């Protein structure tokens, strides 16, 4: 008898109930390592039942779990997940997988990333939408939006958002199109949907499509009120079941928001822009259960002192109270925080920490601002490529930073589809 037959082969045939209790307490990358130990463990962790148990446990222990930040390097389209603390330790790194376009539009929510080439000229504005779990390296293609054929029309604007609904453990994609009042609508031959023909004006001003990951299906909503004239940026924020976009309504800065619970689209007015502010960028960031509206720019302080003629400032408007939506009432942001930045701080919000504090660059370090005390504090003491000269040369930040959460969602799909 050969020696190999006498080798002790370890057996890990524990009851599944015990394995579930152990695995659900582990970070995702260690759960995946356990799945590589033996086939029965892998079969267990990719079952929808265990994935649901894991997500529910994470929801219950979210207040004590480690906090992470997602760093997106814009130079090479790579991502790094790091601890949300001064050490900023690296947890894992990843890039867009094969088959998933490295798009200019993406948004992250609760561990999943929604990717689309809808706003990317390089991809011919392809309207495909994907949902990707970077930790398990699985992604799926979202079924075609019911607004897909309508984008043949001349639209005033086209907007996307993606977010997580913790109450029902579901992820949703929101797709909104506003039609130009002067554009002609299109109808489609049922035998050949790809062939548009002219018809009367479309009866509704705004069409909203909402996709549910749980049901893998879309629903369509029509609305004639609550929209803005222009969307300033394709970026969106999803907080507490509501999607937000920065926009312009007539001569006012506004925020358009869509509540997935009430299916109501409305606008919230931002206070008039300051006449002495040369605006560089508008940005919406999450802030607790609400949002903050950031205006980045240079302020004209003095016409006599050329050195201080333009100084970087950051204005932050907080939406701290809920706004009634009856009769599409327009709410307003209030309580402003005006941050005067010194010459070593770049007036651009790189992202937010898990507590909602905005992150900015100062020399080769990261700082954050406490929105309650209105005071800056050191966040990461040293970080490569964070110098004012870098920003002055490129005019954009080298990366974006967003809060990141772990999830096993999509692990149970057999392949990228």
VENZI-V105295 format. One record per residue. PHI is phi in radians with two decimals (* if undefined). OMEGA is omega in degrees with one decimal (999 if undefined). D_LAST is the distance of its C-alpha to the last C-alpha in Angstrom with 2 decimals. Layout:
phi=PHI omega=OMEGA d_last=D_LAST
phi=PHI omega=OMEGA d_last=D_LAST
//
This chain:
phi=* omega=-176.8 d_last=48.29
phi=-1.26 omega=-178.3 d_last=46.12
phi=-1.14 omega=-176.0 d_last=45.78
phi=-1.10 omega=-178.6 d_last=42.03
phi=-1.30 omega=179.4 d_last=42.32
phi=-1.68 omega=179.6 d_last=44.32
phi=-1.15 omega=177.6 d_last=41.79
phi=-1.40 omega=178.4 d_last=40.84
phi=-1.68 omega=-176.3 d_last=37.15
phi=-1.10 omega=178.3 d_last=36.20
phi=-2.05 omega=-177.9 d_last=34.89
phi=-2.14 omega=-176.9 d_last=32.85
phi=-1.49 omega=175.3 d_last=32.88
phi=-1.45 omega=175.3 d_last=33.45
phi=-1.02 omega=-177.8 d_last=32.93
phi=-1.04 omega=-179.9 d_last=29.48
phi=-1.09 omega=179.1 d_last=31.29
phi=-1.22 omega=178.8 d_last=32.80
phi=-1.03 omega=179.0 d_last=29.64
phi=-1.06 omega=-179.6 d_last=27.87
phi=-1.12 omega=178.8 d_last=30.87
phi=-1.31 omega=-173.3 d_last=30.75
phi=-1.13 omega=-175.2 d_last=27.04
phi=-1.21 omega=179.0 d_last=26.74
phi=-1.62 omega=-176.4 d_last=29.46
phi=-1.69 omega=169.5 d_last=27.76
phi=-1.05 omega=-174.5 d_last=25.80
phi=-0.98 omega=-174.7 d_last=22.08
phi=-1.13 omega=177.1 d_last=22.59
phi=-1.43 omega=172.5 d_last=25.28
phi=-1.07 omega=179.8 d_last=23.32
phi=-1.15 omega=176.9 d_last=20.76
phi=-1.14 omega=176.7 d_last=23.81
phi=-1.10 omega=179.2 d_last=25.16
phi=-1.14 omega=179.4 d_last=22.03
phi=-1.52 omega=-178.4 d_last=22.81
phi=-1.25 omega=178.0 d_last=26.32
phi=-2.71 omega=-171.9 d_last=25.66
phi=-1.08 omega=-177.5 d_last=23.07
phi=-1.13 omega=177.4 d_last=24.54
phi=-1.19 omega=178.8 d_last=24.14
phi=-1.11 omega=178.6 d_last=20.49
phi=-1.09 omega=-179.6 d_last=19.99
phi=-1.22 omega=-172.3 d_last=21.98
phi=-1.25 omega=179.8 d_last=20.36
phi=-1.70 omega=176.1 d_last=16.80
phi=-1.33 omega=177.5 d_last=18.24
phi=-0.98 omega=-178.8 d_last=17.78
phi=-1.15 omega=179.6 d_last=21.60
phi=-1.18 omega=178.4 d_last=22.06
phi=-1.01 omega=177.6 d_last=19.46
phi=-1.14 omega=177.3 d_last=21.45
phi=-1.06 omega=-178.9 d_last=24.70
phi=-1.10 omega=-179.6 d_last=23.68
phi=-1.13 omega=179.7 d_last=22.82
phi=-1.14 omega=178.5 d_last=26.07
phi=-1.14 omega=178.2 d_last=28.09
phi=-1.12 omega=179.2 d_last=26.88
phi=-1.17 omega=-179.1 d_last=27.86
phi=-1.30 omega=-175.5 d_last=31.29
phi=-1.88 omega=-177.0 d_last=31.96
phi=-1.02 omega=-177.2 d_last=30.53
phi=-1.29 omega=-179.5 d_last=34.11
phi=-2.02 omega=178.5 d_last=34.91
phi=-1.21 omega=175.3 d_last=31.67
phi=-1.04 omega=179.4 d_last=31.62
phi=-1.75 omega=-177.0 d_last=30.64
phi=-2.21 omega=174.4 d_last=28.29
phi=-2.21 omega=177.7 d_last=27.74
phi=-1.75 omega=176.9 d_last=24.83
phi=-1.75 omega=177.3 d_last=26.29
phi=-1.84 omega=177.8 d_last=24.33
phi=-1.44 omega=-175.4 d_last=26.11
phi=-1.35 omega=-179.4 d_last=26.09
phi=-1.26 omega=-176.6 d_last=27.55
phi=-2.11 omega=178.5 d_last=24.75
phi=0.99 omega=176.4 d_last=21.85
phi=-1.83 omega=-177.8 d_last=21.99
phi=-2.19 omega=173.1 d_last=22.15
phi=-2.37 omega=174.5 d_last=24.65
phi=-1.72 omega=-176.9 d_last=25.13
phi=-2.26 omega=178.4 d_last=28.89
phi=-1.18 omega=179.4 d_last=31.36
phi=-1.51 omega=177.2 d_last=32.88
phi=-2.68 omega=-175.1 d_last=36.42
phi=-1.17 omega=178.8 d_last=38.95
phi=-1.36 omega=176.3 d_last=37.82
phi=0.95 omega=-177.3 d_last=34.19
phi=-1.11 omega=178.8 d_last=33.12
phi=-1.35 omega=177.4 d_last=29.79
phi=-1.66 omega=176.7 d_last=27.41
phi=-2.90 omega=176.5 d_last=24.40
phi=-2.29 omega=178.0 d_last=22.91
phi=-2.86 omega=177.0 d_last=19.48
phi=-2.29 omega=175.4 d_last=17.98
phi=-1.04 omega=-179.6 d_last=14.86
phi=-1.30 omega=176.4 d_last=12.44
phi=-1.05 omega=-179.5 d_last=11.72
phi=1.66 omega=177.9 d_last=9.21
phi=-1.85 omega=-177.1 d_last=10.08
phi=-1.15 omega=175.5 d_last=13.27
phi=-1.34 omega=-169.6 d_last=16.37
phi=-1.49 omega=175.4 d_last=17.39
phi=-1.39 omega=178.7 d_last=20.83
phi=-2.00 omega=171.8 d_last=19.70
phi=-2.70 omega=174.9 d_last=18.28
phi=-2.55 omega=-175.3 d_last=19.71
phi=-1.89 omega=174.8 d_last=19.70
phi=-2.68 omega=173.9 d_last=20.55
phi=0.85 omega=172.9 d_last=21.25
phi=1.63 omega=177.6 d_last=19.03
phi=-1.91 omega=179.3 d_last=15.85
phi=-2.14 omega=175.5 d_last=15.47
phi=-1.67 omega=-175.6 d_last=14.46
phi=-2.17 omega=175.9 d_last=13.99
phi=-2.64 omega=175.3 d_last=14.81
phi=-1.81 omega=-175.4 d_last=16.58
phi=-1.08 omega=-176.7 d_last=18.59
phi=-1.91 omega=-171.6 d_last=21.78
phi=-1.87 omega=-179.6 d_last=21.40
phi=-1.12 omega=-179.0 d_last=23.65
phi=-1.04 omega=179.3 d_last=22.29
phi=-1.77 omega=178.0 d_last=19.00
phi=1.01 omega=177.3 d_last=21.14
phi=0.94 omega=179.2 d_last=20.30
phi=-1.03 omega=-172.0 d_last=16.84
phi=-1.59 omega=178.5 d_last=16.02
phi=-1.20 omega=179.2 d_last=12.26
phi=-2.23 omega=-178.4 d_last=11.73
phi=-2.25 omega=172.2 d_last=9.44
phi=-2.11 omega=-168.5 d_last=10.40
phi=-2.28 omega=170.1 d_last=10.86
phi=-1.80 omega=-173.7 d_last=13.07
phi=-1.20 omega=-177.8 d_last=14.97
phi=-1.28 omega=178.9 d_last=17.07
phi=-1.72 omega=178.0 d_last=14.57
phi=0.95 omega=174.1 d_last=12.35
phi=-2.21 omega=173.9 d_last=9.05
phi=-2.50 omega=177.6 d_last=7.11
phi=-2.31 omega=176.4 d_last=5.07
phi=-1.56 omega=179.6 d_last=5.85
phi=-1.27 omega=175.7 d_last=9.13
phi=-0.94 omega=-176.0 d_last=10.55
phi=-0.98 omega=-179.8 d_last=13.16
phi=-1.10 omega=175.9 d_last=16.24
phi=-1.14 omega=177.5 d_last=19.36
phi=-1.61 omega=-174.3 d_last=21.14
phi=-0.99 omega=-177.2 d_last=19.13
phi=-1.20 omega=-179.1 d_last=21.90
phi=-1.25 omega=-179.8 d_last=24.57
phi=-1.29 omega=170.8 d_last=23.79
phi=-1.19 omega=-179.6 d_last=25.51
phi=-1.35 omega=173.7 d_last=28.60
phi=-1.35 omega=-177.4 d_last=30.59
phi=-1.87 omega=176.0 d_last=29.71
phi=-1.19 omega=173.9 d_last=31.86
phi=-2.72 omega=-175.5 d_last=28.94
phi=-2.38 omega=-172.6 d_last=25.25
phi=-2.30 omega=176.7 d_last=24.09
phi=-2.24 omega=172.8 d_last=21.06
phi=-2.63 omega=-178.7 d_last=21.23
phi=-2.55 omega=-178.8 d_last=19.23
phi=-2.83 omega=-177.1 d_last=20.88
phi=-1.92 omega=176.3 d_last=21.35
phi=-1.92 omega=-173.9 d_last=23.64
phi=-1.13 omega=-177.7 d_last=25.34
phi=-1.08 omega=-178.0 d_last=27.39
phi=-2.11 omega=-179.3 d_last=24.53
phi=0.87 omega=-178.5 d_last=21.97
phi=-2.30 omega=174.4 d_last=19.49
phi=-1.94 omega=-178.1 d_last=17.71
phi=-2.27 omega=170.7 d_last=18.20
phi=-1.94 omega=177.2 d_last=17.52
phi=-1.95 omega=179.8 d_last=20.68
phi=-2.16 omega=-175.9 d_last=20.87
phi=-2.21 omega=174.8 d_last=24.49
phi=-2.23 omega=173.0 d_last=26.23
phi=-1.91 omega=-178.0 d_last=30.01
phi=-1.57 omega=173.2 d_last=31.65
phi=-1.24 omega=-177.8 d_last=34.74
phi=-1.14 omega=-177.6 d_last=37.76
phi=-1.69 omega=-176.7 d_last=38.87
phi=-1.44 omega=178.0 d_last=35.66
phi=-1.51 omega=178.3 d_last=35.31
phi=-1.44 omega=178.1 d_last=32.60
phi=-2.22 omega=169.7 d_last=30.47
phi=-1.98 omega=-172.8 d_last=29.86
phi=-2.33 omega=177.7 d_last=27.50
phi=-1.16 omega=-176.4 d_last=28.37
phi=-1.07 omega=179.0 d_last=26.53
phi=-1.41 omega=179.4 d_last=26.39
phi=-2.53 omega=-175.9 d_last=24.97
phi=-1.08 omega=-177.7 d_last=23.25
phi=-1.41 omega=-177.4 d_last=22.80
phi=-1.87 omega=-179.8 d_last=26.59
phi=-1.34 omega=174.4 d_last=28.23
phi=-2.31 omega=-177.5 d_last=31.93
phi=-1.25 omega=175.2 d_last=34.43
phi=-2.62 omega=-178.0 d_last=35.77
phi=-1.26 omega=178.9 d_last=37.57
phi=-1.02 omega=179.8 d_last=36.62
phi=-1.15 omega=-170.9 d_last=33.69
phi=-1.24 omega=-177.8 d_last=35.42
phi=-2.14 omega=-176.9 d_last=33.69
phi=-1.39 omega=-176.1 d_last=33.68
phi=-2.32 omega=174.4 d_last=30.44
phi=-2.06 omega=-176.7 d_last=27.22
phi=-2.12 omega=172.9 d_last=24.97
phi=-1.96 omega=-180.0 d_last=21.46
phi=-2.16 omega=-179.9 d_last=20.36
phi=-1.76 omega=176.2 d_last=16.86
phi=-1.94 omega=177.6 d_last=16.81
phi=-1.20 omega=-179.6 d_last=14.06
phi=-1.08 omega=-178.3 d_last=16.15
phi=-1.67 omega=-177.4 d_last=16.24
phi=0.93 omega=-177.8 d_last=12.95
phi=-2.58 omega=179.5 d_last=15.41
phi=-1.88 omega=165.2 d_last=17.74
phi=-2.27 omega=-174.8 d_last=21.51
phi=-2.00 omega=-178.6 d_last=23.83
phi=-2.27 omega=177.7 d_last=27.14
phi=-1.96 omega=179.4 d_last=29.97
phi=-2.64 omega=-178.2 d_last=32.67
phi=-2.01 omega=-179.0 d_last=35.67
phi=-2.30 omega=172.8 d_last=36.88
phi=1.53 omega=-178.8 d_last=35.91
phi=-1.87 omega=178.2 d_last=34.29
phi=-1.80 omega=-178.5 d_last=35.39
phi=-1.31 omega=-174.3 d_last=36.41
phi=-2.63 omega=171.7 d_last=34.19
phi=-1.64 omega=-175.1 d_last=31.30
phi=-1.30 omega=-176.1 d_last=32.51
phi=-2.61 omega=177.0 d_last=29.23
phi=-1.33 omega=179.5 d_last=25.49
phi=-1.21 omega=-179.3 d_last=25.50
phi=-2.43 omega=176.4 d_last=25.47
phi=-2.28 omega=-179.5 d_last=26.48
phi=-2.16 omega=-176.4 d_last=25.52
phi=-2.38 omega=172.1 d_last=28.32
phi=0.94 omega=176.1 d_last=29.33
phi=1.45 omega=-177.6 d_last=27.10
phi=-2.15 omega=176.8 d_last=28.16
phi=-1.67 omega=-177.4 d_last=26.53
phi=-2.23 omega=173.6 d_last=29.02
phi=-2.36 omega=174.1 d_last=29.38
phi=-1.38 omega=-177.9 d_last=32.48
phi=-2.59 omega=178.1 d_last=34.22
phi=-2.23 omega=176.4 d_last=37.58
phi=-2.10 omega=-173.3 d_last=39.58
phi=1.02 omega=-178.8 d_last=42.61
phi=-1.78 omega=-175.8 d_last=44.32
phi=-1.87 omega=168.6 d_last=42.90
phi=-1.24 omega=-178.3 d_last=40.07
phi=-2.45 omega=173.2 d_last=37.87
phi=-2.11 omega=174.3 d_last=34.73
phi=-1.62 omega=-179.6 d_last=32.54
phi=-2.39 omega=177.9 d_last=30.97
phi=-2.17 omega=-179.9 d_last=28.95
phi=-1.58 omega=-178.3 d_last=29.44
phi=-1.27 omega=178.0 d_last=26.55
phi=-1.44 omega=-178.5 d_last=29.15
phi=-1.79 omega=-176.7 d_last=31.64
phi=1.06 omega=-179.2 d_last=29.47
phi=-1.88 omega=175.1 d_last=32.21
phi=-1.78 omega=-179.4 d_last=31.90
phi=-2.58 omega=179.7 d_last=34.94
phi=-2.21 omega=179.2 d_last=36.38
phi=-2.18 omega=-175.4 d_last=38.35
phi=-1.44 omega=173.2 d_last=40.99
phi=-1.70 omega=-179.4 d_last=41.50
phi=-0.97 omega=-177.7 d_last=45.12
phi=-0.94 omega=177.2 d_last=46.52
phi=-1.13 omega=180.0 d_last=45.81
phi=-1.31 omega=-175.4 d_last=48.70
phi=-1.11 omega=-178.1 d_last=50.77
phi=-1.66 omega=-177.5 d_last=51.35
phi=-1.85 omega=174.2 d_last=47.71
phi=-1.50 omega=-170.0 d_last=45.95
phi=-1.25 omega=177.6 d_last=42.39
phi=-1.74 omega=-173.8 d_last=39.75
phi=-2.83 omega=173.0 d_last=36.64
phi=-1.92 omega=-178.4 d_last=35.61
phi=-2.59 omega=173.4 d_last=33.24
phi=-1.83 omega=178.7 d_last=32.24
phi=-2.24 omega=175.3 d_last=31.73
phi=-1.16 omega=175.1 d_last=31.34
phi=-2.54 omega=-176.4 d_last=34.67
phi=1.12 omega=177.8 d_last=34.70
phi=-1.59 omega=-179.9 d_last=33.96
phi=-2.35 omega=-178.2 d_last=34.67
phi=-2.38 omega=172.4 d_last=34.24
phi=-2.17 omega=-179.1 d_last=36.42
phi=-1.93 omega=-175.7 d_last=36.84
phi=-1.82 omega=174.2 d_last=37.77
phi=-2.08 omega=-178.5 d_last=39.79
phi=-1.79 omega=179.2 d_last=40.14
phi=-3.12 omega=177.9 d_last=43.01
phi=-1.89 omega=-177.5 d_last=46.50
phi=-1.93 omega=178.9 d_last=49.55
phi=-1.39 omega=-177.3 d_last=52.89
phi=-1.63 omega=-173.8 d_last=55.39
phi=-2.70 omega=177.0 d_last=58.47
phi=-1.52 omega=-176.7 d_last=59.69
phi=-1.55 omega=-177.8 d_last=62.44
phi=-1.72 omega=-176.1 d_last=60.51
phi=-1.12 omega=-178.5 d_last=58.15
phi=-1.14 omega=-179.2 d_last=56.59
phi=-1.84 omega=-176.4 d_last=55.49
phi=-1.03 omega=176.0 d_last=54.99
phi=-2.07 omega=177.4 d_last=51.24
phi=-2.22 omega=-177.0 d_last=49.92
phi=-1.23 omega=177.5 d_last=46.33
phi=-2.35 omega=175.3 d_last=45.76
phi=-2.26 omega=176.7 d_last=42.95
phi=-1.81 omega=-178.6 d_last=43.35
phi=-2.20 omega=176.3 d_last=41.27
phi=-1.83 omega=-177.6 d_last=41.51
phi=-1.84 omega=172.2 d_last=40.43
phi=-1.68 omega=-168.9 d_last=39.48
phi=-1.72 omega=179.9 d_last=41.03
phi=-2.02 omega=176.0 d_last=41.80
phi=-1.21 omega=-177.9 d_last=39.79
phi=-2.05 omega=179.0 d_last=40.65
phi=-1.16 omega=-176.0 d_last=41.45
phi=-1.98 omega=178.8 d_last=39.37
phi=-1.08 omega=179.4 d_last=41.91
phi=1.00 omega=177.0 d_last=42.67
phi=0.98 omega=179.8 d_last=40.10
phi=-1.06 omega=-179.3 d_last=42.59
phi=-1.51 omega=176.7 d_last=41.93
phi=-1.58 omega=179.8 d_last=42.04
phi=-2.37 omega=169.1 d_last=42.92
phi=-1.28 omega=176.2 d_last=42.03
phi=-2.59 omega=-175.8 d_last=45.06
phi=1.15 omega=-176.7 d_last=46.40
phi=-1.82 omega=172.9 d_last=45.97
phi=-2.02 omega=-178.4 d_last=45.79
phi=-1.84 omega=-176.5 d_last=47.13
phi=-1.80 omega=173.9 d_last=46.40
phi=-1.57 omega=-174.4 d_last=48.66
phi=-1.79 omega=178.4 d_last=47.05
phi=-1.41 omega=-171.9 d_last=49.19
phi=-1.19 omega=-179.0 d_last=48.88
phi=-1.66 omega=-178.6 d_last=46.68
phi=-1.93 omega=178.0 d_last=43.92
phi=-1.48 omega=-173.8 d_last=41.31
phi=-1.41 omega=176.5 d_last=40.99
phi=-2.53 omega=179.0 d_last=37.24
phi=-1.37 omega=179.8 d_last=35.25
phi=-1.34 omega=-178.2 d_last=32.65
phi=2.92 omega=-178.6 d_last=31.10
phi=-2.39 omega=171.8 d_last=32.17
phi=-1.41 omega=-179.8 d_last=32.87
phi=-1.13 omega=178.1 d_last=31.82
phi=-1.50 omega=177.4 d_last=35.23
phi=1.65 omega=-179.0 d_last=34.66
phi=-1.22 omega=178.7 d_last=37.08
phi=-1.23 omega=-178.0 d_last=36.23
phi=-1.92 omega=176.5 d_last=36.00
phi=-2.26 omega=179.7 d_last=37.91
phi=-1.76 omega=174.8 d_last=38.95
phi=-2.34 omega=-173.7 d_last=42.57
phi=0.94 omega=179.6 d_last=43.58
phi=-1.86 omega=179.9 d_last=41.37
phi=-2.33 omega=175.8 d_last=40.58
phi=-1.92 omega=173.7 d_last=38.66
phi=-2.15 omega=177.4 d_last=40.59
phi=-2.32 omega=179.4 d_last=39.72
phi=-2.02 omega=174.8 d_last=41.72
phi=-1.36 omega=-175.5 d_last=42.71
phi=-1.30 omega=176.0 d_last=42.52
phi=-1.52 omega=179.9 d_last=45.10
phi=-1.57 omega=-178.4 d_last=47.74
phi=1.08 omega=-178.5 d_last=46.73
phi=-2.10 omega=175.5 d_last=47.28
phi=-1.39 omega=174.7 d_last=45.22
phi=-2.59 omega=178.9 d_last=44.67
phi=-1.18 omega=-179.9 d_last=43.43
phi=-1.93 omega=174.7 d_last=39.86
phi=-2.04 omega=-171.5 d_last=38.89
phi=-1.21 omega=-178.6 d_last=41.98
phi=-2.60 omega=178.1 d_last=40.49
phi=-2.64 omega=-175.8 d_last=37.29
phi=-1.08 omega=172.4 d_last=36.79
phi=1.11 omega=175.6 d_last=36.82
phi=-1.90 omega=177.5 d_last=38.10
phi=-2.33 omega=178.2 d_last=41.18
phi=-0.98 omega=-179.4 d_last=42.49
phi=-1.10 omega=178.5 d_last=42.89
phi=-1.07 omega=-179.3 d_last=39.16
phi=-1.22 omega=-178.0 d_last=38.58
phi=-1.14 omega=179.7 d_last=41.47
phi=-1.32 omega=-173.8 d_last=40.18
phi=-1.65 omega=-179.5 d_last=36.54
phi=1.16 omega=175.8 d_last=37.21
phi=-2.38 omega=179.7 d_last=33.96
phi=-1.27 omega=-179.6 d_last=33.12
phi=-1.28 omega=-180.0 d_last=31.46
phi=-2.81 omega=173.2 d_last=28.85
phi=-1.99 omega=-178.8 d_last=27.84
phi=-2.22 omega=179.5 d_last=28.27
phi=-2.44 omega=173.6 d_last=26.71
phi=-1.04 omega=-176.7 d_last=27.02
phi=-2.32 omega=176.6 d_last=24.25
phi=-2.19 omega=-179.8 d_last=23.56
phi=-1.60 omega=174.9 d_last=21.80
phi=-2.74 omega=175.2 d_last=19.28
phi=-1.79 omega=-179.1 d_last=17.15
phi=-0.99 omega=-177.6 d_last=14.83
phi=1.48 omega=178.1 d_last=11.15
phi=-1.11 omega=-175.1 d_last=12.72
phi=-1.43 omega=175.8 d_last=12.41
phi=-1.36 omega=-172.1 d_last=8.70
phi=-1.32 omega=-177.4 d_last=8.74
phi=-2.75 omega=172.0 d_last=6.01
phi=-1.25 omega=-175.6 d_last=3.78
phi=-2.04 omega=999 d_last=0.00
//
